[in-house]
């Protein structure tokens, strides 16, 4: 079961970033966690994915095509990954 700390943090970030709060109710988060666990993900993986989802608007990050992390950022006219160093500009 998702911790109350995780749920509170997700709700706070969702509100802060202008996301629809109805998408982040206790029941919806718990249902999504259950589905993730059925797909073979760990609770930690689910928590990280959920946090990445609600933080994306804050930092302008998206998914890196190289490592799959939610650490791709557009700076200085080029997309590059903060995790693995991949760059669209070579």
MARZA-54529 format. One record per residue: residue in three letters; x, y, z of N, C-alpha, C in turn. Coordinates in steps of 0.05 Angstrom, whole numbers, plus 5000, padded with zeros to 4 digits. Example, Ala and Ser with C-alpha at 12.3 -4.5 7.8 and 13.67 -1.06 7.14 Angstrom:
2
ALA526448865156524649105156526449345156/SER525749555142527349795143525850015157/
//
This chain:
90
UNK501749765000500050005000501850255000/UNK501150444983502650694981502650835008/UNK504950935016505051075042503551335042/UNK502651415065501251665067503051905060/UNK505751875065507652085058507752105027/UNK507851885013507951884984505452024973/UNK503151934983500652044973500452354978/UNK501352435002501352725008503152874990/UNK505552764985507452904968506452914939/UNK505252704929504152704902501952904900/UNK500152914919497953114918499053394919/UNK501053454936502153714938503453794911/UNK505053624899506353684874504353714851/UNK502253544851500253564830498853834832/UNK498053924856496754184859498654404851/UNK501054394860503054594854503554634824/UNK503454414810503954414781501554434764/UNK499254484776496854534761495554284748/UNK496254054759495053804749492353764762/UNK490653604749487953564759488053394785/UNK487253514807487353374833485553124833/UNK483553114817481852874816483252624805/UNK485552674791487152444782488952324803/UNK489052464827490952374848489552344875/UNK487152224874485752154899487051904911/UNK486451854936487551614949486851364933/UNK484251344926483451104911484851064884/UNK485151284870486451264843489351194846/UNK490751314866493551244870493850954878/UNK492150864897492250584905491650384883/UNK489750464866488950294843491350274824/UNK492650504819494950504801497250344812/UNK497650364839499750204851499149904848/UNK496649824853495949544850496449444822/UNK495749614802496149534774499149514768/UNK500749694779503649694774504849444786/UNK503949364810504949124823504248874807/UNK501848874796501048644779502748624754/UNK503748854745505448854721508348784728/UNK508848734753511548644761513348864771/UNK512349114774513949324784514049314815/UNK516249414826516449434855515049684865/UNK514549694891513249934902515050174898/UNK517650134900519550364896519450464867/UNK519350274848519050364820516550514815/UNK514350414826511750554823511950834835/UNK513050854859513251114873514851304856/UNK517151214845518851394829517451484804/UNK516051294791514551374766512351574772/UNK510951534794508851724802509951994809/UNK512152004823513352264830514452394805/UNK515652244786516552364761514252484746/UNK511952354746509652444732508652714742/UNK508552754768507553004779509653224780/UNK512253144778514353344778515053454750/UNK514153314730514953384702514353674695/UNK512053784704511454054698513254254712/UNK514254184735515954364750518654414736/UNK519754204727522454224716522654204686/UNK520354164672520354144643521753894633/UNK521753684649523153434642521353254626/UNK522553084610521052874596522752624595/UNK521752414582523152154582525452154563/UNK527752064572530152034555529851794537/UNK530351824511530251594493532451394496/UNK534551474510536851294514536651124539/UNK536251264562536151114588533351074599/UNK531351214588528651184597527951344622/UNK529851484633529451654657527851904650/UNK526452004669524952254666526752484671/UNK528952504656531052694661531952844636/UNK530252834616530952974591530053264592/UNK531753444587531153734589532053874564/UNK530654084557531254254534532654504544/UNK535254524538536754764546538554844523/UNK538955104520540755214499540255104472/UNK537655064465536854974439537254684433/UNK537754524454538354244450537154074473/UNK536153844466535253654487537553484496/UNK537853464523539853284533538953164560/UNK540052934567539252784590541052854614/UNK539852924636541352984660542452734674/UNK541352494667542352254679544652124664/UNK544152064638546151914623547852074605/UNK547152334601548752504584548052504554/UNK546052344547545152324519544452604509/UNK545052664484544352924473543252894444/UNK541153044438540053034411541753184392/UNK543653344402545353504385548053374380/UNK548353134390550852994385552953054403/
//
